[in-house]
Amino acid sequence: MRSGPRRWGGFDPIWPADRYEVLCERRGPFEPSLDRYHSPALAVESARALETAGLASRVMVVRLADGVVIYDRVEGIALPPEEW
C-alpha cells in the first residue's frame, strides 16, 4: 500500500486539504471526537452548534498549519475571521 494523499482512479482529489480541526470534549461516558474541515467558517460554525446543542463540555477549533487555537469559548478565544 502506498502512502501519501489518496487518489481515486488516478485523479487528484477535488476537495481542498483539511486545514482546521474541531476538537470536542464530551461529558462521560462519551469519548472525545475530532473532525477536520477545509473551511474555517464551517469549523467555527460546527463548534458553536455543538455547544448550542449541549453536546460538548468544551470545543476548540485549531488551525493545523501552526497549531493556533482560533476558537475556544472555555478559554475565551474567538479570533476575528480575518485572523483565521
mmCIF file of the N, C-alpha and C atoms, coordinates in Angstrom:
data_MODEL
# 
_entry.id   MODEL 
# 
loop_
_atom_site.group_PDB 
_atom_site.id 
_atom_site.type_symbol 
_atom_site.label_atom_id 
_atom_site.label_alt_id 
_atom_site.label_comp_id 
_atom_site.label_asym_id 
_atom_site.label_entity_id 
_atom_site.label_seq_id 
_atom_site.pdbx_PDB_ins_code 
_atom_site.Cartn_x 
_atom_site.Cartn_y 
_atom_site.Cartn_z 
_atom_site.occupancy 
_atom_site.B_iso_or_equiv 
_atom_site.pdbx_formal_charge 
_atom_site.auth_seq_id 
_atom_site.auth_comp_id 
_atom_site.auth_asym_id 
_atom_site.auth_atom_id 
_atom_site.pdbx_PDB_model_num 
ATOM 1   N N  . MET A 1 1  ? 0.851   -1.174 0.000   1.00 0.00 ? 1  MET A N  1 
ATOM 2   C CA . MET A 1 1  ? 0.000   0.000  0.000   1.00 0.00 ? 1  MET A CA 1 
ATOM 3   C C  . MET A 1 1  ? 0.890   1.228  0.000   1.00 0.00 ? 1  MET A C  1 
ATOM 4   N N  . ARG A 1 2  ? 0.566   2.200  -0.825  1.00 0.00 ? 2  ARG A N  1 
ATOM 5   C CA . ARG A 1 2  ? 1.381   3.410  -0.882  1.00 0.00 ? 2  ARG A CA 1 
ATOM 6   C C  . ARG A 1 2  ? 0.902   4.447  0.118   1.00 0.00 ? 2  ARG A C  1 
ATOM 7   N N  . SER A 1 3  ? 1.828   5.285  0.535   1.00 0.00 ? 3  SER A N  1 
ATOM 8   C CA . SER A 1 3  ? 1.461   6.344  1.463   1.00 0.00 ? 3  SER A CA 1 
ATOM 9   C C  . SER A 1 3  ? 1.244   7.637  0.689   1.00 0.00 ? 3  SER A C  1 
ATOM 10  N N  . GLY A 1 4  ? 0.765   8.646  1.395   1.00 0.00 ? 4  GLY A N  1 
ATOM 11  C CA . GLY A 1 4  ? 0.523   9.929  0.746   1.00 0.00 ? 4  GLY A CA 1 
ATOM 12  C C  . GLY A 1 4  ? -0.955  10.151 0.524   1.00 0.00 ? 4  GLY A C  1 
ATOM 13  N N  . PRO A 1 5  ? -1.307  11.228 -0.179  1.00 0.00 ? 5  PRO A N  1 
ATOM 14  C CA . PRO A 1 5  ? -2.720  11.530 -0.403  1.00 0.00 ? 5  PRO A CA 1 
ATOM 15  C C  . PRO A 1 5  ? -3.410  10.428 -1.201  1.00 0.00 ? 5  PRO A C  1 
ATOM 16  N N  . ARG A 1 6  ? -4.648  10.174 -0.861  1.00 0.00 ? 6  ARG A N  1 
ATOM 17  C CA . ARG A 1 6  ? -5.415  9.150  -1.581  1.00 0.00 ? 6  ARG A CA 1 
ATOM 18  C C  . ARG A 1 6  ? -5.803  9.666  -2.952  1.00 0.00 ? 6  ARG A C  1 
ATOM 19  N N  . ARG A 1 7  ? -5.734  8.785  -3.885  1.00 0.00 ? 7  ARG A N  1 
ATOM 20  C CA . ARG A 1 7  ? -6.166  9.105  -5.246  1.00 0.00 ? 7  ARG A CA 1 
ATOM 21  C C  . ARG A 1 7  ? -7.174  8.052  -5.654  1.00 0.00 ? 7  ARG A C  1 
ATOM 22  N N  . TRP A 1 8  ? -8.213  8.493  -6.296  1.00 0.00 ? 8  TRP A N  1 
ATOM 23  C CA . TRP A 1 8  ? -9.250  7.574  -6.744  1.00 0.00 ? 8  TRP A CA 1 
ATOM 24  C C  . TRP A 1 8  ? -9.251  7.562  -8.250  1.00 0.00 ? 8  TRP A C  1 
ATOM 25  N N  . GLY A 1 9  ? -8.980  6.417  -8.829  1.00 0.00 ? 9  GLY A N  1 
ATOM 26  C CA . GLY A 1 9  ? -8.997  6.297  -10.278 1.00 0.00 ? 9  GLY A CA 1 
ATOM 27  C C  . GLY A 1 9  ? -7.931  7.136  -10.968 1.00 0.00 ? 9  GLY A C  1 
ATOM 28  N N  . GLY A 1 10 ? -6.844  7.467  -10.258 1.00 0.00 ? 10 GLY A N  1 
ATOM 29  C CA . GLY A 1 10 ? -5.770  8.230  -10.851 1.00 0.00 ? 10 GLY A CA 1 
ATOM 30  C C  . GLY A 1 10 ? -5.997  9.727  -10.889 1.00 0.00 ? 10 GLY A C  1 
ATOM 31  N N  . PHE A 1 11 ? -7.103  10.206 -10.318 1.00 0.00 ? 11 PHE A N  1 
ATOM 32  C CA . PHE A 1 11 ? -7.407  11.636 -10.322 1.00 0.00 ? 11 PHE A CA 1 
ATOM 33  C C  . PHE A 1 11 ? -7.016  12.273 -8.997  1.00 0.00 ? 11 PHE A C  1 
ATOM 34  N N  . ASP A 1 12 ? -6.637  13.537 -9.045  1.00 0.00 ? 12 ASP A N  1 
ATOM 35  C CA . ASP A 1 12 ? -6.381  14.279 -7.819  1.00 0.00 ? 12 ASP A CA 1 
ATOM 36  C C  . ASP A 1 12 ? -7.701  14.542 -7.109  1.00 0.00 ? 12 ASP A C  1 
ATOM 37  N N  . PRO A 1 13 ? -7.679  14.649 -5.760  1.00 0.00 ? 13 PRO A N  1 
ATOM 38  C CA . PRO A 1 13 ? -8.922  14.946 -5.038  1.00 0.00 ? 13 PRO A CA 1 
ATOM 39  C C  . PRO A 1 13 ? -9.470  16.314 -5.455  1.00 0.00 ? 13 PRO A C  1 
ATOM 40  N N  . ILE A 1 14 ? -10.793 16.414 -5.488  1.00 0.00 ? 14 ILE A N  1 
ATOM 41  C CA . ILE A 1 14 ? -11.416 17.675 -5.896  1.00 0.00 ? 14 ILE A CA 1 
ATOM 42  C C  . ILE A 1 14 ? -11.586 18.641 -4.734  1.00 0.00 ? 14 ILE A C  1 
ATOM 43  N N  . TRP A 1 15 ? -11.520 18.136 -3.503  1.00 0.00 ? 15 TRP A N  1 
ATOM 44  C CA . TRP A 1 15 ? -11.707 18.986 -2.337  1.00 0.00 ? 15 TRP A CA 1 
ATOM 45  C C  . TRP A 1 15 ? -10.368 19.508 -1.852  1.00 0.00 ? 15 TRP A C  1 
ATOM 46  N N  . PRO A 1 16 ? -10.347 20.723 -1.320  1.00 0.00 ? 16 PRO A N  1 
ATOM 47  C CA . PRO A 1 16 ? -9.103  21.237 -0.735  1.00 0.00 ? 16 PRO A CA 1 
ATOM 48  C C  . PRO A 1 16 ? -8.716  20.413 0.494   1.00 0.00 ? 16 PRO A C  1 
ATOM 49  N N  . ALA A 1 17 ? -7.465  20.475 0.850   1.00 0.00 ? 17 ALA A N  1 
ATOM 50  C CA . ALA A 1 17 ? -6.977  19.732 2.022   1.00 0.00 ? 17 ALA A CA 1 
ATOM 51  C C  . ALA A 1 17 ? -7.614  20.288 3.296   1.00 0.00 ? 17 ALA A C  1 
ATOM 52  N N  . ASP A 1 18 ? -7.801  19.402 4.276   1.00 0.00 ? 18 ASP A N  1 
ATOM 53  C CA . ASP A 1 18 ? -8.321  19.842 5.573   1.00 0.00 ? 18 ASP A CA 1 
ATOM 54  C C  . ASP A 1 18 ? -7.274  20.706 6.262   1.00 0.00 ? 18 ASP A C  1 
ATOM 55  N N  . ARG A 1 19 ? -7.722  21.851 6.773   1.00 0.00 ? 19 ARG A N  1 
ATOM 56  C CA . ARG A 1 19 ? -6.787  22.789 7.394   1.00 0.00 ? 19 ARG A CA 1 
ATOM 57  C C  . ARG A 1 19 ? -7.155  23.159 8.822   1.00 0.00 ? 19 ARG A C  1 
ATOM 58  N N  . TYR A 1 20 ? -8.301  22.688 9.317   1.00 0.00 ? 20 TYR A N  1 
ATOM 59  C CA . TYR A 1 20 ? -8.766  23.036 10.659  1.00 0.00 ? 20 TYR A CA 1 
ATOM 60  C C  . TYR A 1 20 ? -9.321  21.793 11.346  1.00 0.00 ? 20 TYR A C  1 
ATOM 61  N N  . GLU A 1 21 ? -9.078  21.688 12.656  1.00 0.00 ? 21 GLU A N  1 
ATOM 62  C CA . GLU A 1 21 ? -9.637  20.598 13.452  1.00 0.00 ? 21 GLU A CA 1 
ATOM 63  C C  . GLU A 1 21 ? -10.624 21.163 14.457  1.00 0.00 ? 21 GLU A C  1 
ATOM 64  N N  . VAL A 1 22 ? -11.711 20.433 14.642  1.00 0.00 ? 22 VAL A N  1 
ATOM 65  C CA . VAL A 1 22 ? -12.662 20.743 15.708  1.00 0.00 ? 22 VAL A CA 1 
ATOM 66  C C  . VAL A 1 22 ? -12.533 19.622 16.730  1.00 0.00 ? 22 VAL A C  1 
ATOM 67  N N  . LEU A 1 23 ? -11.991 19.974 17.890  1.00 0.00 ? 23 LEU A N  1 
ATOM 68  C CA . LEU A 1 23 ? -11.792 19.019 18.978  1.00 0.00 ? 23 LEU A CA 1 
ATOM 69  C C  . LEU A 1 23 ? -12.941 19.188 19.958  1.00 0.00 ? 23 LEU A C  1 
ATOM 70  N N  . CYS A 1 24 ? -13.636 18.103 20.228  1.00 0.00 ? 24 CYS A N  1 
ATOM 71  C CA . CYS A 1 24 ? -14.843 18.163 21.041  1.00 0.00 ? 24 CYS A CA 1 
ATOM 72  C C  . CYS A 1 24 ? -14.697 17.245 22.248  1.00 0.00 ? 24 CYS A C  1 
ATOM 73  N N  . GLU A 1 25 ? -14.697 17.837 23.439  1.00 0.00 ? 25 GLU A N  1 
ATOM 74  C CA . GLU A 1 25 ? -14.692 17.058 24.675  1.00 0.00 ? 25 GLU A CA 1 
ATOM 75  C C  . GLU A 1 25 ? -16.136 16.863 25.106  1.00 0.00 ? 25 GLU A C  1 
ATOM 76  N N  . ARG A 1 26 ? -16.488 15.634 25.374  1.00 0.00 ? 26 ARG A N  1 
ATOM 77  C CA . ARG A 1 26 ? -17.869 15.314 25.746  1.00 0.00 ? 26 ARG A CA 1 
ATOM 78  C C  . ARG A 1 26 ? -17.928 14.833 27.182  1.00 0.00 ? 26 ARG A C  1 
ATOM 79  N N  . ARG A 1 27 ? -19.092 15.002 27.772  1.00 0.00 ? 27 ARG A N  1 
ATOM 80  C CA . ARG A 1 27 ? -19.306 14.505 29.134  1.00 0.00 ? 27 ARG A CA 1 
ATOM 81  C C  . ARG A 1 27 ? -19.379 12.979 29.099  1.00 0.00 ? 27 ARG A C  1 
ATOM 82  N N  . GLY A 1 28 ? -18.900 12.350 30.178  1.00 0.00 ? 28 GLY A N  1 
ATOM 83  C CA . GLY A 1 28 ? -18.920 10.897 30.265  1.00 0.00 ? 28 GLY A CA 1 
ATOM 84  C C  . GLY A 1 28 ? -20.320 10.351 30.107  1.00 0.00 ? 28 GLY A C  1 
ATOM 85  N N  . PRO A 1 29 ? -20.459 9.212  29.560  1.00 0.00 ? 29 PRO A N  1 
ATOM 86  C CA . PRO A 1 29 ? -19.453 8.210  29.194  1.00 0.00 ? 29 PRO A CA 1 
ATOM 87  C C  . PRO A 1 29 ? -18.965 8.346  27.748  1.00 0.00 ? 29 PRO A C  1 
ATOM 88  N N  . PHE A 1 30 ? -19.230 9.468  27.103  1.00 0.00 ? 30 PHE A N  1 
ATOM 89  C CA . PHE A 1 30 ? -18.895 9.612  25.693  1.00 0.00 ? 30 PHE A CA 1 
ATOM 90  C C  . PHE A 1 30 ? -17.435 10.003 25.492  1.00 0.00 ? 30 PHE A C  1 
ATOM 91  N N  . GLU A 1 31 ? -16.850 9.480  24.440  1.00 0.00 ? 31 GLU A N  1 
ATOM 92  C CA . GLU A 1 31 ? -15.462 9.751  24.091  1.00 0.00 ? 31 GLU A CA 1 
ATOM 93  C C  . GLU A 1 31 ? -15.347 11.110 23.394  1.00 0.00 ? 31 GLU A C  1 
ATOM 94  N N  . PRO A 1 32 ? -14.179 11.739 23.476  1.00 0.00 ? 32 PRO A N  1 
ATOM 95  C CA . PRO A 1 32 ? -13.961 12.972 22.697  1.00 0.00 ? 32 PRO A CA 1 
ATOM 96  C C  . PRO A 1 32 ? -14.013 12.666 21.202  1.00 0.00 ? 32 PRO A C  1 
ATOM 97  N N  . SER A 1 33 ? -14.258 13.691 20.403  1.00 0.00 ? 33 SER A N  1 
ATOM 98  C CA . SER A 1 33 ? -14.283 13.488 18.957  1.00 0.00 ? 33 SER A CA 1 
ATOM 99  C C  . SER A 1 33 ? -13.403 14.531 18.283  1.00 0.00 ? 33 SER A C  1 
ATOM 100 N N  . LEU A 1 34 ? -13.036 14.234 17.052  1.00 0.00 ? 34 LEU A N  1 
ATOM 101 C CA . LEU A 1 34 ? -12.194 15.116 16.264  1.00 0.00 ? 34 LEU A CA 1 
ATOM 102 C C  . LEU A 1 34 ? -12.709 15.110 14.838  1.00 0.00 ? 34 LEU A C  1 
ATOM 103 N N  . ASP A 1 35 ? -12.984 16.288 14.319  1.00 0.00 ? 35 ASP A N  1 
ATOM 104 C CA . ASP A 1 35 ? -13.416 16.432 12.925  1.00 0.00 ? 35 ASP A CA 1 
ATOM 105 C C  . ASP A 1 35 ? -12.493 17.424 12.257  1.00 0.00 ? 35 ASP A C  1 
ATOM 106 N N  . ARG A 1 36 ? -12.326 17.268 10.951  1.00 0.00 ? 36 ARG A N  1 
ATOM 107 C CA . ARG A 1 36 ? -11.476 18.186 10.189  1.00 0.00 ? 36 ARG A CA 1 
ATOM 108 C C  . ARG A 1 36 ? -12.287 18.881 9.106   1.00 0.00 ? 36 ARG A C  1 
ATOM 109 N N  . TYR A 1 37 ? -11.924 20.127 8.867   1.00 0.00 ? 37 TYR A N  1 
ATOM 110 C CA . TYR A 1 37 ? -12.610 20.962 7.883   1.00 0.00 ? 37 TYR A CA 1 
ATOM 111 C C  . TYR A 1 37 ? -11.580 21.694 7.037   1.00 0.00 ? 37 TYR A C  1 
ATOM 112 N N  . HIS A 1 38 ? -11.926 21.995 5.809   1.00 0.00 ? 38 HIS A N  1 
ATOM 113 C CA . HIS A 1 38 ? -11.044 22.825 4.988   1.00 0.00 ? 38 HIS A CA 1 
ATOM 114 C C  . HIS A 1 38 ? -11.397 24.298 5.132   1.00 0.00 ? 38 HIS A C  1 
ATOM 115 N N  . SER A 1 39 ? -12.583 24.593 5.621   1.00 0.00 ? 39 SER A N  1 
ATOM 116 C CA . SER A 1 39 ? -13.057 25.966 5.750   1.00 0.00 ? 39 SER A CA 1 
ATOM 117 C C  . SER A 1 39 ? -13.094 26.376 7.226   1.00 0.00 ? 39 SER A C  1 
ATOM 118 N N  . PRO A 1 40 ? -12.459 27.488 7.579   1.00 0.00 ? 40 PRO A N  1 
ATOM 119 C CA . PRO A 1 40 ? -12.526 27.922 8.973   1.00 0.00 ? 40 PRO A CA 1 
ATOM 120 C C  . PRO A 1 40 ? -13.932 28.321 9.394   1.00 0.00 ? 40 PRO A C  1 
ATOM 121 N N  . ALA A 1 41 ? -14.695 28.900 8.486   1.00 0.00 ? 41 ALA A N  1 
ATOM 122 C CA . ALA A 1 41 ? -16.063 29.307 8.823   1.00 0.00 ? 41 ALA A CA 1 
ATOM 123 C C  . ALA A 1 41 ? -16.917 28.090 9.180   1.00 0.00 ? 41 ALA A C  1 
ATOM 124 N N  . LEU A 1 42 ? -16.775 27.010 8.436   1.00 0.00 ? 42 LEU A N  1 
ATOM 125 C CA . LEU A 1 42 ? -17.535 25.793 8.739   1.00 0.00 ? 42 LEU A CA 1 
ATOM 126 C C  . LEU A 1 42 ? -17.075 25.166 10.053  1.00 0.00 ? 42 LEU A C  1 
ATOM 127 N N  . ALA A 1 43 ? -15.782 25.209 10.326  1.00 0.00 ? 43 ALA A N  1 
ATOM 128 C CA . ALA A 1 43 ? -15.257 24.647 11.569  1.00 0.00 ? 43 ALA A CA 1 
ATOM 129 C C  . ALA A 1 43 ? -15.807 25.402 12.780  1.00 0.00 ? 43 ALA A C  1 
ATOM 130 N N  . VAL A 1 44 ? -15.774 26.725 12.718  1.00 0.00 ? 44 VAL A N  1 
ATOM 131 C CA . VAL A 1 44 ? -16.288 27.529 13.839  1.00 0.00 ? 44 VAL A CA 1 
ATOM 132 C C  . VAL A 1 44 ? -17.796 27.361 13.968  1.00 0.00 ? 44 VAL A C  1 
ATOM 133 N N  . GLU A 1 45 ? -18.507 27.312 12.848  1.00 0.00 ? 45 GLU A N  1 
ATOM 134 C CA . GLU A 1 45 ? -19.955 27.101 12.891  1.00 0.00 ? 45 GLU A CA 1 
ATOM 135 C C  . GLU A 1 45 ? -20.287 25.754 13.538  1.00 0.00 ? 45 GLU A C  1 
ATOM 136 N N  . SER A 1 46 ? -19.539 24.724 13.201  1.00 0.00 ? 46 SER A N  1 
ATOM 137 C CA . SER A 1 46 ? -19.742 23.402 13.787  1.00 0.00 ? 46 SER A CA 1 
ATOM 138 C C  . SER A 1 46 ? -19.489 23.434 15.292  1.00 0.00 ? 46 SER A C  1 
ATOM 139 N N  . ALA A 1 47 ? -18.418 24.098 15.707  1.00 0.00 ? 47 ALA A N  1 
ATOM 140 C CA . ALA A 1 47 ? -18.086 24.193 17.131  1.00 0.00 ? 47 ALA A CA 1 
ATOM 141 C C  . ALA A 1 47 ? -19.207 24.879 17.904  1.00 0.00 ? 47 ALA A C  1 
ATOM 142 N N  . ARG A 1 48 ? -19.686 25.979 17.377  1.00 0.00 ? 48 ARG A N  1 
ATOM 143 C CA . ARG A 1 48 ? -20.767 26.713 18.060  1.00 0.00 ? 48 ARG A CA 1 
ATOM 144 C C  . ARG A 1 48 ? -22.061 25.910 18.095  1.00 0.00 ? 48 ARG A C  1 
ATOM 145 N N  . ALA A 1 49 ? -22.346 25.173 17.042  1.00 0.00 ? 49 ALA A N  1 
ATOM 146 C CA . ALA A 1 49 ? -23.556 24.342 17.008  1.00 0.00 ? 49 ALA A CA 1 
ATOM 147 C C  . ALA A 1 49 ? -23.481 23.221 18.045  1.00 0.00 ? 49 ALA A C  1 
ATOM 148 N N  . LEU A 1 50 ? -22.303 22.613 18.203  1.00 0.00 ? 50 LEU A N  1 
ATOM 149 C CA . LEU A 1 50 ? -22.132 21.569 19.219  1.00 0.00 ? 50 LEU A CA 1 
ATOM 150 C C  . LEU A 1 50 ? -22.366 22.131 20.620  1.00 0.00 ? 50 LEU A C  1 
ATOM 151 N N  . GLU A 1 51 ? -21.864 23.323 20.863  1.00 0.00 ? 51 GLU A N  1 
ATOM 152 C CA . GLU A 1 51 ? -22.071 23.961 22.172  1.00 0.00 ? 51 GLU A CA 1 
ATOM 153 C C  . GLU A 1 51 ? -23.538 24.310 22.388  1.00 0.00 ? 51 GLU A C  1 
ATOM 154 N N  . THR A 1 52 ? -24.171 24.887 21.389  1.00 0.00 ? 52 THR A N  1 
ATOM 155 C CA . THR A 1 52 ? -25.573 25.292 21.496  1.00 0.00 ? 52 THR A CA 1 
ATOM 156 C C  . THR A 1 52 ? -26.476 24.090 21.750  1.00 0.00 ? 52 THR A C  1 
ATOM 157 N N  . ALA A 1 53 ? -26.165 22.975 21.113  1.00 0.00 ? 53 ALA A N  1 
ATOM 158 C CA . ALA A 1 53 ? -26.964 21.763 21.282  1.00 0.00 ? 53 ALA A CA 1 
ATOM 159 C C  . ALA A 1 53 ? -26.695 21.057 22.607  1.00 0.00 ? 53 ALA A C  1 
ATOM 160 N N  . GLY A 1 54 ? -25.667 21.513 23.320  1.00 0.00 ? 54 GLY A N  1 
ATOM 161 C CA . GLY A 1 54 ? -25.332 20.886 24.602  1.00 0.00 ? 54 GLY A CA 1 
ATOM 162 C C  . GLY A 1 54 ? -24.662 19.541 24.450  1.00 0.00 ? 54 GLY A C  1 
ATOM 163 N N  . LEU A 1 55 ? -24.029 19.304 23.315  1.00 0.00 ? 55 LEU A N  1 
ATOM 164 C CA . LEU A 1 55 ? -23.409 18.011 23.046  1.00 0.00 ? 55 LEU A CA 1 
ATOM 165 C C  . LEU A 1 55 ? -21.944 17.934 23.468  1.00 0.00 ? 55 LEU A C  1 
ATOM 166 N N  . ALA A 1 56 ? -21.407 19.014 24.004  1.00 0.00 ? 56 ALA A N  1 
ATOM 167 C CA . ALA A 1 56 ? -19.998 19.013 24.363  1.00 0.00 ? 56 ALA A CA 1 
ATOM 168 C C  . ALA A 1 56 ? -19.769 19.876 25.596  1.00 0.00 ? 56 ALA A C  1 
ATOM 169 N N  . SER A 1 57 ? -18.756 19.504 26.374  1.00 0.00 ? 57 SER A N  1 
ATOM 170 C CA . SER A 1 57 ? -18.373 20.322 27.511  1.00 0.00 ? 57 SER A CA 1 
ATOM 171 C C  . SER A 1 57 ? -17.325 21.352 27.109  1.00 0.00 ? 57 SER A C  1 
ATOM 172 N N  . ARG A 1 58 ? -16.601 21.061 26.032  1.00 0.00 ? 58 ARG A N  1 
ATOM 173 C CA . ARG A 1 58 ? -15.604 22.002 25.513  1.00 0.00 ? 58 ARG A CA 1 
ATOM 174 C C  . ARG A 1 58 ? -15.361 21.706 24.042  1.00 0.00 ? 58 ARG A C  1 
ATOM 175 N N  . VAL A 1 59 ? -15.258 22.766 23.243  1.00 0.00 ? 59 VAL A N  1 
ATOM 176 C CA . VAL A 1 59 ? -14.990 22.623 21.815  1.00 0.00 ? 59 VAL A CA 1 
ATOM 177 C C  . VAL A 1 59 ? -13.915 23.635 21.441  1.00 0.00 ? 59 VAL A C  1 
ATOM 178 N N  . MET A 1 60 ? -12.914 23.175 20.706  1.00 0.00 ? 60 MET A N  1 
ATOM 179 C CA . MET A 1 60 ? -11.850 24.053 20.232  1.00 0.00 ? 60 MET A CA 1 
ATOM 180 C C  . MET A 1 60 ? -11.702 23.888 18.726  1.00 0.00 ? 60 MET A C  1 
ATOM 181 N N  . VAL A 1 61 ? -11.362 24.993 18.047  1.00 0.00 ? 61 VAL A N  1 
ATOM 182 C CA . VAL A 1 61 ? -11.021 24.939 16.631  1.00 0.00 ? 61 VAL A CA 1 
ATOM 183 C C  . VAL A 1 61 ? -9.544  25.311 16.522  1.00 0.00 ? 61 VAL A C  1 
ATOM 184 N N  . VAL A 1 62 ? -8.767  24.421 15.900  1.00 0.00 ? 62 VAL A N  1 
ATOM 185 C CA . VAL A 1 62 ? -7.320  24.597 15.794  1.00 0.00 ? 62 VAL A CA 1 
ATOM 186 C C  . VAL A 1 62 ? -6.920  24.667 14.329  1.00 0.00 ? 62 VAL A C  1 
ATOM 187 N N  . ARG A 1 63 ? -6.107  25.668 13.981  1.00 0.00 ? 63 ARG A N  1 
ATOM 188 C CA . ARG A 1 63 ? -5.550  25.767 12.632  1.00 0.00 ? 63 ARG A CA 1 
ATOM 189 C C  . ARG A 1 63 ? -4.369  24.811 12.562  1.00 0.00 ? 63 ARG A C  1 
ATOM 190 N N  . LEU A 1 64 ? -4.425  23.841 11.648  1.00 0.00 ? 64 LEU A N  1 
ATOM 191 C CA . LEU A 1 64 ? -3.417  22.798 11.570  1.00 0.00 ? 64 LEU A CA 1 
ATOM 192 C C  . LEU A 1 64 ? -2.044  23.312 11.141  1.00 0.00 ? 64 LEU A C  1 
ATOM 193 N N  . ALA A 1 65 ? -1.984  24.350 10.343  1.00 0.00 ? 65 ALA A N  1 
ATOM 194 C CA . ALA A 1 65 ? -0.707  24.840 9.816   1.00 0.00 ? 65 ALA A CA 1 
ATOM 195 C C  . ALA A 1 65 ? 0.263   25.257 10.916  1.00 0.00 ? 65 ALA A C  1 
ATOM 196 N N  . ASP A 1 66 ? -0.275  25.857 11.989  1.00 0.00 ? 66 ASP A N  1 
ATOM 197 C CA . ASP A 1 66 ? 0.613   26.352 13.039  1.00 0.00 ? 66 ASP A CA 1 
ATOM 198 C C  . ASP A 1 66 ? 0.143   26.027 14.454  1.00 0.00 ? 66 ASP A C  1 
ATOM 199 N N  . GLY A 1 67 ? -0.967  25.294 14.587  1.00 0.00 ? 67 GLY A N  1 
ATOM 200 C CA . GLY A 1 67 ? -1.463  24.898 15.900  1.00 0.00 ? 67 GLY A CA 1 
ATOM 201 C C  . GLY A 1 67 ? -2.154  25.995 16.688  1.00 0.00 ? 67 GLY A C  1 
ATOM 202 N N  . VAL A 1 68 ? -2.470  27.120 16.046  1.00 0.00 ? 68 VAL A N  1 
ATOM 203 C CA . VAL A 1 68 ? -3.131  28.229 16.735  1.00 0.00 ? 68 VAL A CA 1 
ATOM 204 C C  . VAL A 1 68 ? -4.608  27.901 16.957  1.00 0.00 ? 68 VAL A C  1 
ATOM 205 N N  . VAL A 1 69 ? -5.065  28.108 18.180  1.00 0.00 ? 69 VAL A N  1 
ATOM 206 C CA . VAL A 1 69 ? -6.479  27.925 18.512  1.00 0.00 ? 69 VAL A CA 1 
ATOM 207 C C  . VAL A 1 69 ? -7.208  29.190 18.061  1.00 0.00 ? 69 VAL A C  1 
ATOM 208 N N  . ILE A 1 70 ? -8.179  29.012 17.164  1.00 0.00 ? 70 ILE A N  1 
ATOM 209 C CA . ILE A 1 70 ? -8.930  30.179 16.691  1.00 0.00 ? 70 ILE A CA 1 
ATOM 210 C C  . ILE A 1 70 ? -10.273 30.330 17.408  1.00 0.00 ? 70 ILE A C  1 
ATOM 211 N N  . TYR A 1 71 ? -10.707 29.262 18.094  1.00 0.00 ? 71 TYR A N  1 
ATOM 212 C CA . TYR A 1 71 ? -11.957 29.348 18.850  1.00 0.00 ? 71 TYR A CA 1 
ATOM 213 C C  . TYR A 1 71 ? -11.904 28.377 20.021  1.00 0.00 ? 71 TYR A C  1 
ATOM 214 N N  . ASP A 1 72 ? -12.178 28.888 21.207  1.00 0.00 ? 72 ASP A N  1 
ATOM 215 C CA . ASP A 1 72 ? -12.301 28.075 22.418  1.00 0.00 ? 72 ASP A CA 1 
ATOM 216 C C  . ASP A 1 72 ? -13.047 28.933 23.433  1.00 0.00 ? 72 ASP A C  1 
ATOM 217 N N  . ARG A 1 73 ? -14.326 28.694 23.567  1.00 0.00 ? 73 ARG A N  1 
ATOM 218 C CA . ARG A 1 73 ? -15.157 29.506 24.467  1.00 0.00 ? 73 ARG A CA 1 
ATOM 219 C C  . ARG A 1 73 ? -14.696 29.394 25.914  1.00 0.00 ? 73 ARG A C  1 
ATOM 220 N N  . VAL A 1 74 ? -14.255 28.204 26.341  1.00 0.00 ? 74 VAL A N  1 
ATOM 221 C CA . VAL A 1 74 ? -13.820 27.999 27.727  1.00 0.00 ? 74 VAL A CA 1 
ATOM 222 C C  . VAL A 1 74 ? -12.642 28.908 28.066  1.00 0.00 ? 74 VAL A C  1 
ATOM 223 N N  . GLU A 1 75 ? -11.702 29.068 27.135  1.00 0.00 ? 75 GLU A N  1 
ATOM 224 C CA . GLU A 1 75 ? -10.533 29.919 27.352  1.00 0.00 ? 75 GLU A CA 1 
ATOM 225 C C  . GLU A 1 75 ? -10.767 31.365 26.904  1.00 0.00 ? 75 GLU A C  1 
ATOM 226 N N  . GLY A 1 76 ? -11.936 31.647 26.364  1.00 0.00 ? 76 GLY A N  1 
ATOM 227 C CA . GLY A 1 76 ? -12.252 33.000 25.925  1.00 0.00 ? 76 GLY A CA 1 
ATOM 228 C C  . GLY A 1 76 ? -11.562 33.399 24.628  1.00 0.00 ? 76 GLY A C  1 
ATOM 229 N N  . ILE A 1 77 ? -11.280 32.413 23.778  1.00 0.00 ? 77 ILE A N  1 
ATOM 230 C CA . ILE A 1 77 ? -10.620 32.680 22.497  1.00 0.00 ? 77 ILE A CA 1 
ATOM 231 C C  . ILE A 1 77 ? -11.655 32.661 21.387  1.00 0.00 ? 77 ILE A C  1 
ATOM 232 N N  . ALA A 1 78 ? -11.735 33.749 20.647  1.00 0.00 ? 78 ALA A N  1 
ATOM 233 C CA . ALA A 1 78 ? -12.620 33.842 19.477  1.00 0.00 ? 78 ALA A CA 1 
ATOM 234 C C  . ALA A 1 78 ? -11.983 34.844 18.525  1.00 0.00 ? 78 ALA A C  1 
ATOM 235 N N  . LEU A 1 79 ? -11.002 34.377 17.755  1.00 0.00 ? 79 LEU A N  1 
ATOM 236 C CA . LEU A 1 79 ? -10.319 35.265 16.820  1.00 0.00 ? 79 LEU A CA 1 
ATOM 237 C C  . LEU A 1 79 ? -11.287 35.769 15.767  1.00 0.00 ? 79 LEU A C  1 
ATOM 238 N N  . PRO A 1 80 ? -11.123 37.002 15.316  1.00 0.00 ? 80 PRO A N  1 
ATOM 239 C CA . PRO A 1 80 ? -11.975 37.522 14.250  1.00 0.00 ? 80 PRO A CA 1 
ATOM 240 C C  . PRO A 1 80 ? -11.683 36.804 12.929  1.00 0.00 ? 80 PRO A C  1 
ATOM 241 N N  . PRO A 1 81 ? -12.656 36.725 12.037  1.00 0.00 ? 81 PRO A N  1 
ATOM 242 C CA . PRO A 1 81 ? -12.488 35.980 10.782  1.00 0.00 ? 81 PRO A CA 1 
ATOM 243 C C  . PRO A 1 81 ? -11.240 36.357 9.983   1.00 0.00 ? 81 PRO A C  1 
ATOM 244 N N  . GLU A 1 82 ? -10.822 37.600 10.011  1.00 0.00 ? 82 GLU A N  1 
ATOM 245 C CA . GLU A 1 82 ? -9.638  37.981 9.228   1.00 0.00 ? 82 GLU A CA 1 
ATOM 246 C C  . GLU A 1 82 ? -8.345  37.365 9.774   1.00 0.00 ? 82 GLU A C  1 
ATOM 247 N N  . GLU A 1 83 ? -8.382  36.782 10.976  1.00 0.00 ? 83 GLU A N  1 
ATOM 248 C CA . GLU A 1 83 ? -7.207  36.131 11.550  1.00 0.00 ? 83 GLU A CA 1 
ATOM 249 C C  . GLU A 1 83 ? -7.272  34.596 11.453  1.00 0.00 ? 83 GLU A C  1 
ATOM 250 N N  . TRP A 1 84 ? -8.324  34.066 10.870  1.00 0.00 ? 84 TRP A N  1 
ATOM 251 C CA . TRP A 1 84 ? -8.459  32.619 10.738  1.00 0.00 ? 84 TRP A CA 1 
ATOM 252 C C  . TRP A 1 84 ? -7.470  32.099 9.737   1.00 0.00 ? 84 TRP A C  1 
# 
